[in-house]
């Protein structure tokens, strides 16, 4: 779903207060860091007579099952909009069900082969799963809708992960030209500066001006740093992410896994357990917790020449990084 960024956010908040809220309004308020207003907006949606609005409302309130139920209701009629399946697919992706999410994106394309949003959904799943098809899906999405800023942002992120800085800059700039609050594109620019050992502060200042609590930007920078083998720097930015947005469970999980790469045990376990206990249970989080829990079955050896311990036991051996 594209969120209009041309209306000043204070005007949007006022408009929502005097008329019926629409889902895009609520998500825009959240994107700009107006958490209380966004929460109230989503709550209003849950009382709508429109099942799609209710689905978006429950999603915004993190009532995942109720959102899922409402998406099932609104997609039942044969003439329902293809957008509803796209949005349902994005919800399922967010809740770690990529198989069904991809199925919904493909069903949306059967309804409407020109759905750029459905191709963006397929690209999002592919990128998160490192399947290698994301760029192709994004190219199709952009061909169908060159003004889809989110597609340009994701293209920029993928290009930077592949060390194609020129494409990353070009795509990030396209996103910002389309939407003046394209904070994920700004995060790509910040990551480019850090990777080149330059200060990213100008870009973070732009992000803070839009949303001073947008931890996702730091998490995205941390992920790029990790992909560029800057593990300690990645940890620094994952920490910044969770400081800014304590309920950003994906960043907590990434922090825990990055700390494991640095040979830590106690703090990663706390971070990953926190995620798991708050319902963030993707494969990486669950499997990393199991691995950490297995350490008790091994004997640990340390010496002055290794960064981390070597472990051995009846179950096999592990070498720290």
NORBEL-V192194 format. One line per field, one symbol per residue. phi: phi as a letter, one per 30 degrees, with the letter a starting at -180 (. if undefined). A space follows every 50 residues. Layout:
phi = ???
//
This chain:
phi = .dcdcddeddddeddddcbddceeddddddecicddddddddddddcddc ddddeddddddicedddeddddddcdddcdddedddddddddddcicddd dddddddddddbdcddddddddddddddchdicdddddedddddbdcded dddddddddddcicdddeddddddddddbdcddddddddddeddddicdc edddddddddadcddedddddedddddcicddddeeddddddddbecddd dedddedddedcidbddedddddeeddcicbdddddddddddddeddccc bbbdccdbdcbbaddkbbcdd
//
